[in-house]
Amino acid sequence: MADTIIKVQDNAPYLVTGSFEVQDASGATFQVEAGKPVALCRCGQSANKPFCDGSHRAAEFESQVKAE
């Protein structure tokens, strides 16, 4: 089993669990609490990017991606 799991949720953010770090484009690391799941924005509307702040609900974001 993988140490890190990225779950693609329907109409919601990516949920990342396990051992990981989140970096920006320059390689700087965002502070995240060890062992705590992180929700990453998919809709582009979050005021706290790259993290989800729930804005996808107001934006009526829709996406149901399924693995083949």
URDAHU-V16179 format. One record per helix or strand. SS is the DSSP state (alpha for helix, beta for strand). FROM is the first residue (numbers start at 1). TO is the last residue. Records with the same first field share a line. If there is no record, write none. Layout:
# URDAHU-V16179
SS: FROM-TO, FROM-TO
This chain:
# URDAHU-V16179
beta: 4-8, 14-18, 23-23, 29-29, 38-40, 51-51
alpha: 55-58
